[in-house]
Amino acid sequence: MTNAPSTADDAHEAVVVDRITKRFDGTIALDDVSVRVNAGELFGFIGPDGAGKTTLFRILTTLIVPDSGIARVLGSDVVEGIWTLRRQIGYMPGRFSLYPDLSVEENLRFFASVFGTTVEREYDQIAPIYVQLEPFRTRRAAALSGGMKQKLALCCALVHRPQILFLDEPTTGVDAVSRREFWELLAKFRAGGLTILVSTPYMEEANRCGRVALLQRGRVLAIDAPKAITASYERPLFAVRAADRFTAIRALRAYRNTASVYPFGEALHFVDARADASPDRITSDAIDALHAAGVTDATVSPTPATIEDVFMARMGAPEGEEPNAQRGNPA
């Protein structure tokens, strides 16, 4: 697995990012980022707020220019080919940016007219989404639910038949059902050959993508298919369950064999620091450590790694801290 792109020119690549760096008032938003996206891919950029996802998307959609490095979309440089690219790109920013006082239909007709087309001409392109919006076509955009706003924004990004689609955190702030429906729509467009780049802070959404890039503090931690990324996790990982999670996490952070421990859903994910200990030995020793701290109902069992576990492992400790510096502190 490598984060650096090949130097070979490949006609099948829809996006080439080569050592892009971007700063804002001395703060590094992107730090020597390189990635390539193939034509027809559904590619995900996964990372928390502040990872650099939005900055990268704004560069790739010609809204800002990088301080250094090269970025090409559909074969055109994002700086020199700005006016060509803007007609080929569909972009859905993270913040709802349509006209709240216009109706659903008025928003859609406006964006179609900007690109010299009409809703009627492009109806078959947006039909999979618009059929859900059409009963509300006279409703003001501001009065739509979060999921409906999301679908309207996607319609407006697709109405001019772009060759590539950029979606910046499209599922943030919407309910789980709307999130699932949205990804199902993206899968249909991907099956039709559309290249889609999507960013999200939700680690579990990585599995919806063909490949992903994990971003943190403006740097790429990994690029690969989700299954390949999780398969790269080589540490002994265990799920710990106990009624008193607060005491359990404090006990494990004080335990001498702990490499890391963190909350994960209803459990704790515990990584043992020993490379040569068997799963049975790790389980027995961890339970003993928990019992000694008064956590007598704990269960410890091996668990498969997720994208989030890989992200945590590759992210490492915060700057200026040793990996176990907070081991004795409360969660």
N, C-alpha and C positions, 0 to 999 in steps of 0.2 A: 504494500500500500504506500502510495506516495502522494504528497500534496503538490508537487511541482509538475506543471504540464510538460509534455514532450515539446521539443523544438520543431518537430515535423509538422508541416501544414497538412490539415486533414479537411477535405471538402465536406465531410459528414458532421463537422462540428458547428453548432449553432452559436455557441458562445466561447470565446477564448479570453481568459483573464490572466495576464502575465505580470506578476510582481507589482500589483497595484498597491499604492500607499496613499492615504488621505489623512490630513490633520485638520482639526478645527481649534484655533486659538491655542496651539501647543498640545492639544489632546489628540492622541493617535486613534483614529476611528478604524482604519484599515492598515495593517502592517505587513507589507510584502505578500499580499494574497495572490495565489495562483490557482486556477481551476478551469477545467474544460467541460462543456456540456454538449452532448451529441444531439443532432437533429432528431426530433421525435421523442426525446426523453421527458419524463416527469421527474425533475431534479429538485431536491429539497435542500434549503439552507436552514440548519437547525441550531438554535442558540438562544440564550436569554436576552433580555433587554440590554442594550449597550454592547452587544457582540459585534456589531458592524453590518448587520443584515440590510437595514434600510439604506445606509450609506452606499453599500455595494449596488443595490438595486437602483438607486438614484443615478449612479454613474452609468450603469448599463442601459438605463432608459434616457440618457442624454440630458439629465436635469442638472448635474454638476460634473465637473471635470476632475480627474485624479491629479494629485501632486506629482506622482511619478508612476511609471509602468504603462502598460498598453492594455486596452480592452477592445475587443471586436465582437460585434453582434451581427449575425447573418453575413459575415464577411466584411462588414464595414466598420471602420474605426469610429468609436463613439463620439469623438471630438470632431473629426473631419467629415464624417458622414451623418451629421445630426439631422439634416432635413430629409434625407432619404430614409433613415431609420424610424423617424417619428411616424411615418405612414405605415411602417411594417410591424410596429410594436403595439401590443396591448398592455396597458399598465393599470393595475388596481392598487392604489396606495393603502397603507395600513389604516389611516384615518379616513372616515367616510367623507368624500370630497365632492359629491354631487350637489346639485342645487336643491336645498331643502324646501323652498317655496314652490318649486315646479312639481308637477305631477310625475308619476312613473312614466307615462307616455311622453310627456314634454321633455323630460331628461333624455330619454332614449332618442327621440327625434333630433334633439339638439346635437348630441354626440355623433349621430349618423351624418348630420349636415356638415359638421366640421370636417369630415373626411370625404365629403362629396357623394354621399350615398343616401339611401332611404331605408327606413325600417322594413317596408314592403319588399324591397329588393333583397335584403339580407335576412328575411324572416326565417328561412330554413337554417341559417347559422345559429341564431339565438333561440330557436323554438324550444329546445330541451329545457331551457331556463324560463323563457318568457311565458310559456303556457301556465306556469305557476303564478306569474305576476299579472297576467292579462285581466283577471277578474278585478284587480285593484288598480287598473291603468289610470283612473282619474284621481287616485289618492295622492296627496302631497308626499314627497319622499320623506319629509321629517316625521310623518305619522306612521311610517312602516316599522315593523318589528326589526330587531337586529338581523335575523336571518333573511328577511325580505330585502333589507337594505343591501346586504351582502350580495344577494342574487341580482339586484338591480345594477349594482356596481360592476358585476361580472358581465352582465348583458352589455353595458355601455363600453366595457373594455373589448368586447368581441364583435361589436356591430359592424366594424369596418373590415372584418376578416383578417386579422393580423396573422403574420407568420410565426410569431412567438409571443408568449403571454407571460408577464411578470406579475406575481401576486404577492404583495408584501403583508404578511401576517393576516390573511383573509379570514381566518376562523377565530381570531382573538375577540373575546367578549360576546360570543354567541353560544347558544345552548348546544348540548351534546347532539341532539337530533339534527339540528341545522348543520353542525360540523360534519356529521356523517353524510348527510345529503349533498353537501358541497363537494366533499371528496369523491363521491360517486359521480357527480357531474364532471369533475376534472378527469376521472378515469375514462369517461365517454369521449371527451375531447382529445385526450391522449390517444385513445384507440383510433381516432380519426386522423392521426398523424401530426397533431399540433404539438409544438415544443412548449413545455410549461416549466417555468421556474417559480417555486413557491418558497416563502420563508415562514417559519413558525417557531414559537418558543415551546411548543408542545412536543416533547420527545417521542411520545407514542405515535405521533403522526408521521414519523420517519418511515415507518413500515408501509406507508401508502405510496412511497416514492421508489423509483427504480434505483437511484443512487442518491446519496446525501453528502453534504459537507457539514461537519461540525465546526461551529465558530465560537470563539470566546476571546474577548478583549481584542477584537480586530485581527485575530490570527486563526488560521485553519488548523484544527486539531487532527482531522481525519477526513478522507474522501473515499467512499466505496459504497457498495450495495449494503443495505441495512443488515442482512444476515451475515455478510462478511465482516462487518464492523463488530457485531456482537460475538462472532466466532473468534475474533482476535483477542478477546478478553481472556487472560491466562491466570488470573489470580484466584485463590480459593474463596468463593463467595457463598455466604450463608444468610438465610432469612431467620431472624430472631423475632419471636412473638412472646409478649408478656403483657399482663394487665397494666402494670405500672411501667410504661415505656420511658418515662422521665428517669426513674432510677436505673432502668436497664441500660439506657444509653450512657449515663454517667459511669456506671460500672464498667462497661465495655471500653469507654474512652480512658479509663484508668488502668485497664488490663494490659499487661506488658506485651502480649502477643498481638495486639490490635494494630493493623495497618491503617484502617479507616472504618468508621461506622457512621451511618446517617439514616434518617427516617426515610421510608419508602412505602407509601401507601399505609396499610394497616400494620406493617412490619417494620423492622430495622434491617438494613443490609449491612452485614459485618464482613470485613475482609481480614483474614488472618495474615500476619506478617511472615509466617514460616513457609518456606518453599517445599520443605521435605516432609511435613506432617501429613498424615493420612486424614481423610474426612472424618473418620470415627474419632481420631485423637483430637482434632480441632473441636468437634462437637462436644466431646466429653470435657475438655479443658475449659471451653467457653461456658458450659453449664455450671461447672465448679466455680468459676469466677463470678457468675451471676448469683449462685446460691450464697456465696460468701458475702455478697452485698445485700442479701435479704430478698432477692428475686427468686422465689422458689417455684414459680409456675412457668418458667421460661421454657420454650422449645427452640431448638437450633437445628436447622436442616439445610443441606446444600440447595442452591437455587440457580437457575440459568441467568446469565447476564442479560441486561437489556441495553438499549442505546443509552439510556440515562446513566447506567453503571459505567459504561465505557467513557462517556463524557466526563463523569466525576473522576475517573482514574487518569484520564489524559489531561484534565484541567490542572490536577495537582493542588498543592497548597496555595493559599493566597500569598501574594508577593510579600516577602519579608518574614514569612513564617515557616517553621519546619513543619513537615507533614503531621506530626503528633503534638504540636504546640498547644492545642486546645483540648487534649485528651481528657484532662481532669475537670473541664468546665461543663456546666449544665448545657443541655440542648437548647 
